[in-house]
C-alpha cells in the first residue's frame, strides 16, 4: 500500500508554502481564502453585539474592526515574529463563554454617568482580552508552549485535527437548512468544480471555492429578483445594506475607539481571569491547527520553535484586538486550512495578499457591504466541504500509526469519542439537556479554575487532545515506531524545513508544482 | 510503516472466530458480552413502554421478552441461515421513529371494547414489524442486498464504521454525567484493566469489560449502602426490584401474548409502510456492522453471500420479534463489536454461550432483576470505551486507502462531516433546534417516501454511507488501487474465508492465539 502510494501519487498542492504565484493571481487567490472565513468572522460580532444590544451603526463598525484586525494579525503571523505557516488569523468562538460572563457582570454592576451600557461592556471585554493577552505572549515566546510538542504523537494529533473539523457539526447542515435549494446547488458546484472540472481546467483547479460561492450567490440573486426566495430567508440578498454603507471610512483603524477601560474596575480583573480559559482553549486549538496546516500544505511537521512563535504572535494579535476593541481575540482559522486542501494553494504570498485585502475591505465600506450579503446557506455549504477536509487531513496522520495495535486503537477511539460526547454534555449550545457545572458558589479561586475547566470541556478538540496526550504518554503496549513517532520526528526537524524552503525557493515566480489529476 | 507493522504486531485477537474456548470459560465470556448490550436493550422497552403508559408488570414482561428474543435471533444468525459472524442481535433504535408514528395513529383512532389502549398499540406495532419483516427476508435471501457490496470500497467503509460508534455521542458522556464519581471509577478501571493489567494477567486480558462493570457496580453498592449516593441518582441500586421479581416465569416465550392484531385495521397497514423506513436504516447499519465485526475480529472481509444471509437472518429475527411482540425489531449490536476489540475474544462459541444465557436469564426472573440494577453511569462509561473502539476500527480501514490523494480526502471528509451534521439538523433528540421535515400533508405516497427519507437523514452512518457511496462511485481522480479496492477484494473472497476457517479449525479446544502484549 505504501509503495503503491509512492508510485501513484504526487501530492495535491500546486502552489506550496514558499511558492510565488504572480501577484494578480495571488490577489485573486487571496480573496478566495478571504471569502471562506467571511461567514464565521461576521458571525462573532453578530453574536457578541447582539448580546450587548449594540445599535446598528456601531455593529457595522464592530464588524469592520474585526476584519481589519484579522488582516493585521495575519501579517504579523507571516512576519519573523510569527511561524510563517499559511494560516489566516481571525476571531475565535473560544472567547464567547468568558465574554458572556463579563457582559453579565457589567450589566449587574450597571453604569454611572451617561455612557450607554454597551459601551462600558465593550471597554471591559476588550480590556480583559488585552490584559490577558500578556500570558499568551509570554508563554509563547519563552518557548513554554513549544514543550507541549514533546508530548504529542501521530496517535494524538490524528483525532485532534479531525475533531477541529468534526466538532463544528452544529454549524454545517443547520446553516444549509436555511435554504436547501441554494445549499444543494452550492455544494454540488463545489463537488463538480473541485473534483471533476478541475481535471480539465486550471481556473477550476485553483478557484473551486470562489466559483462555488459565486454560483450559490448568483442563484440567491436570481431567487431574490424573481421573488422565489422570501425576504425572511437567509438566502435573500438585502441590497439596502449596500446602499447604506459609506464609500470610505477610517474609523475601524482607531485604537480605543469606544474609550479606554477603567483599570480600577473590579469586574475588569475578574474578566481577565475568566478570559484565560478562552486563551487556553484557543491555544490548544491553534497548536492543532498548525499541524493541520502543515500537513494539508504538504510541508514538514511544525517544529517546537514554530509552535512557540506562532502562539506568541497570536498573543500579540490578541493584544491588538483588545486595543482596536473587536470584543474578541484572534486565533488560527480552520476554514482556511480546509480551503488549502480544496484549492491546492498553500502559498504564503496568497495569504499575504488575502491579509492586504482584509485591510482594504473594511475601509472601503461599500465593498464590505457587498460581501456581507453572502448568503448563509452558501457559507454553510462551504463549511461542510472545508470542515470535512480538515477532518480527513487529520485522519491521514494515522497512516504513520500502527492501526493493528489494540492499544493505539483504544486511545484513538476513546479520545475521539470523548471529544464529541463530552462537549455535548457541557455545552448548552449543542444539546437541549447539556448541564454546565455551576462553579459560581465555590469561592473565587475555584470559580476561576472551574471556568477554565468548563471552557476545555466544551471544546471538542481540547478534550480529544488532553485525553489522547494523557493516555498516549502513560499507557504501555506500543513501541515508538508503532506510535508513529520515529518517522514523524525526522519530519519535524529544522533540517527538514530548510530542505523544503530551499526546494520552494528554487521555484520560479508563477511556477506551479506538477500534480497528477 | 507497513513493513514495520508486519514485523512488530501479531494482532490483538486471542480467540478468533472459529476458536473454541472451553465451555466454562466460554459461558463467562458470553456473560461479559451480554452485559455490554444490557444497557441499550433495557432502554428500548423503557422508551416504547413509557410512551404507551405500560403498567409496571407489563413493562417487566416486555423487557424479559426482548431479551429472550435477542437470544433466539443471535442463535439464528449463528446457524447456517445466518452469516456466522460473531454478532449479537438485539433491539434497534432505528425502529423508534416509525413506532412512535404508529402509537400516535392508534391513539388517534381510539379503542372500541374493553381492551386497554396500550394493548392495541402493542398489537399494531408488533404486527407492522412482523408484516414488514417479509421485505427484509426477501431482499436478504434473494441476494439483492449483497449487491450493495459492489459499490463499497475502503474509502466508504472507513468513515461509515467510524460513524456507527461516533454517532452515539449523545449517550456517552450524558450517561456518565448521571454520576461522575462512579463513571470515572468505571472508566479508569476499564483503562487500567484492558491496557495495563492485561499485560500481567490472563484474567484481566480476557475480562476487562466484565471486571470494570463489576468495579463500578461495587462502588455503586458501597455508595448506596453508605448513603453517599442519593436514591434519586442513576447510580443508586434498588434492591426492592430484586425482591419483587419472580423466580421462574415462562411467559416471555409465548407468541402473541398480548393478542393477535386485527388484519383489517387501516392503521396497521399504514404502520407497515412507515416501518419500512426503520428497516432500511437498520439494514444499512447492519451491513456496516458486518464489516466492523469482521475487521475487529481480524477475519477476512465479509462476502456478498454473508451480507445477504446476515440480512435475511435479521429479517427472520424481526418476524420472530413481531410474533413474540417485543414492539421492536432486531439488528446487530454495535456495543458487542466494540467489546470484541477490548476483550480480544471473537469466538462464535462465546457468542452462542451468551445467547444461551439470554434465553435463560429472562426465565429466571431474579437473575434478570439483579442485572437490571446495572447503574446508568457504569453503562455510560462502557459505551465511551466500546463506541470509541468501533470508531477507531472503522478508521483502521483507511490504511488501505491512499490518503495523499485529495479526491479520497474530500470524499472521506465530506461524508464523515455530513454524518454528524445532517442528523443534528433533522433529529430532535440531538438538537434543540432540529427541524424534521413535515411530510404528513404531502399525500400518502409522498408521506411514506418522506418518512423513509427522514429515517435516513437522522441516522448518521446511513448519511455517511450514502454520501460516500455516491461520491466514491461517481467522482474521478483515483485508481482502484488508490481507493484500496485491490487489496480489499482479495480479502473478501470465499477462498480467504475457507483459508481462515481451516486455520481456526486447526486450533485445539481451549487453545489461545499468541499475541504480543
Boltz contact constraints between the chains, C-beta under 6 A:
constraints:
  - contact:
      token1: [A, 1]
      token2: [B, 2]
      max_distance: 6.0
  - contact:
      token1: [A, 1]
      token2: [B, 400]
      max_distance: 6.0
  - contact:
      token1: [A, 2]
      token2: [B, 1]
      max_distance: 6.0
  - contact:
      token1: [A, 2]
      token2: [B, 2]
      max_distance: 6.0
  - contact:
      token1: [A, 4]
      token2: [B, 481]
      max_distance: 6.0
  - contact:
      token1: [A, 5]
      token2: [B, 402]
      max_distance: 6.0
  - contact:
      token1: [A, 5]
      token2: [B, 404]
      max_distance: 6.0
  - contact:
      token1: [A, 8]
      token2: [B, 482]
      max_distance: 6.0
  - contact:
      token1: [A, 9]
      token2: [B, 402]
      max_distance: 6.0
  - contact:
      token1: [A, 9]
      token2: [B, 404]
      max_distance: 6.0
  - contact:
      token1: [A, 9]
      token2: [B, 405]
      max_distance: 6.0
  - contact:
      token1: [A, 12]
      token2: [B, 406]
      max_distance: 6.0
  - contact:
      token1: [A, 166]
      token2: [B, 420]
      max_distance: 6.0
  - contact:
      token1: [A, 169]
      token2: [B, 420]
      max_distance: 6.0
  - contact:
      token1: [A, 169]
      token2: [B, 421]
      max_distance: 6.0
  - contact:
      token1: [A, 169]
      token2: [B, 424]
      max_distance: 6.0
  - contact:
      token1: [A, 170]
      token2: [B, 424]
      max_distance: 6.0
  - contact:
      token1: [A, 172]
      token2: [B, 421]
      max_distance: 6.0
  - contact:
      token1: [A, 173]
      token2: [B, 421]
      max_distance: 6.0
  - contact:
      token1: [A, 173]
      token2: [B, 422]
      max_distance: 6.0
  - contact:
      token1: [A, 173]
      token2: [B, 425]
      max_distance: 6.0
  - contact:
      token1: [A, 174]
      token2: [B, 425]
      max_distance: 6.0
  - contact:
      token1: [A, 177]
      token2: [B, 425]
      max_distance: 6.0
  - contact:
      token1: [A, 195]
      token2: [B, 407]
      max_distance: 6.0
  - contact:
      token1: [A, 195]
      token2: [B, 475]
      max_distance: 6.0
  - contact:
      token1: [A, 384]
      token2: [B, 417]
      max_distance: 6.0
  - contact:
      token1: [A, 387]
      token2: [B, 417]
      max_distance: 6.0
  - contact:
      token1: [A, 388]
      token2: [B, 413]
      max_distance: 6.0
  - contact:
      token1: [A, 388]
      token2: [B, 414]
      max_distance: 6.0
  - contact:
      token1: [A, 388]
      token2: [B, 417]
      max_distance: 6.0
  - contact:
      token1: [A, 389]
      token2: [B, 413]
      max_distance: 6.0
  - contact:
      token1: [A, 391]
      token2: [B, 413]
      max_distance: 6.0
  - contact:
      token1: [A, 391]
      token2: [B, 416]
      max_distance: 6.0
  - contact:
      token1: [A, 391]
      token2: [B, 417]
      max_distance: 6.0
  - contact:
      token1: [A, 392]
      token2: [B, 409]
      max_distance: 6.0
  - contact:
      token1: [A, 392]
      token2: [B, 412]
      max_distance: 6.0
  - contact:
      token1: [A, 392]
      token2: [B, 413]
      max_distance: 6.0
  - contact:
      token1: [A, 396]
      token2: [B, 403]
      max_distance: 6.0
  - contact:
      token1: [A, 399]
      token2: [B, 403]
      max_distance: 6.0
  - contact:
      token1: [A, 400]
      token2: [B, 1]
      max_distance: 6.0
  - contact:
      token1: [A, 402]
      token2: [B, 5]
      max_distance: 6.0
  - contact:
      token1: [A, 402]
      token2: [B, 9]
      max_distance: 6.0
  - contact:
      token1: [A, 403]
      token2: [B, 396]
      max_distance: 6.0
  - contact:
      token1: [A, 403]
      token2: [B, 399]
      max_distance: 6.0
  - contact:
      token1: [A, 404]
      token2: [B, 5]
      max_distance: 6.0
  - contact:
      token1: [A, 404]
      token2: [B, 9]
      max_distance: 6.0
  - contact:
      token1: [A, 405]
      token2: [B, 9]
      max_distance: 6.0
  - contact:
      token1: [A, 406]
      token2: [B, 12]
      max_distance: 6.0
  - contact:
      token1: [A, 407]
      token2: [B, 195]
      max_distance: 6.0
  - contact:
      token1: [A, 409]
      token2: [B, 392]
      max_distance: 6.0
  - contact:
      token1: [A, 412]
      token2: [B, 392]
      max_distance: 6.0
  - contact:
      token1: [A, 413]
      token2: [B, 388]
      max_distance: 6.0
  - contact:
      token1: [A, 413]
      token2: [B, 389]
      max_distance: 6.0
  - contact:
      token1: [A, 413]
      token2: [B, 391]
      max_distance: 6.0
  - contact:
      token1: [A, 413]
      token2: [B, 392]
      max_distance: 6.0
  - contact:
      token1: [A, 414]
      token2: [B, 388]
      max_distance: 6.0
  - contact:
      token1: [A, 416]
      token2: [B, 391]
      max_distance: 6.0
  - contact:
      token1: [A, 417]
      token2: [B, 384]
      max_distance: 6.0
  - contact:
      token1: [A, 417]
      token2: [B, 387]
      max_distance: 6.0
  - contact:
      token1: [A, 417]
      token2: [B, 388]
      max_distance: 6.0
  - contact:
      token1: [A, 417]
      token2: [B, 391]
      max_distance: 6.0
  - contact:
      token1: [A, 420]
      token2: [B, 166]
      max_distance: 6.0
  - contact:
      token1: [A, 420]
      token2: [B, 169]
      max_distance: 6.0
  - contact:
      token1: [A, 421]
      token2: [B, 169]
      max_distance: 6.0
  - contact:
      token1: [A, 421]
      token2: [B, 172]
      max_distance: 6.0
  - contact:
      token1: [A, 421]
      token2: [B, 173]
      max_distance: 6.0
  - contact:
      token1: [A, 422]
      token2: [B, 173]
      max_distance: 6.0
  - contact:
      token1: [A, 424]
      token2: [B, 169]
      max_distance: 6.0
  - contact:
      token1: [A, 424]
      token2: [B, 170]
      max_distance: 6.0
  - contact:
      token1: [A, 425]
      token2: [B, 173]
      max_distance: 6.0
  - contact:
      token1: [A, 425]
      token2: [B, 174]
      max_distance: 6.0
  - contact:
      token1: [A, 425]
      token2: [B, 177]
      max_distance: 6.0
  - contact:
      token1: [A, 432]
      token2: [B, 432]
      max_distance: 6.0
  - contact:
      token1: [A, 475]
      token2: [B, 195]
      max_distance: 6.0
  - contact:
      token1: [A, 481]
      token2: [B, 4]
      max_distance: 6.0
  - contact:
      token1: [A, 482]
      token2: [B, 8]
      max_distance: 6.0
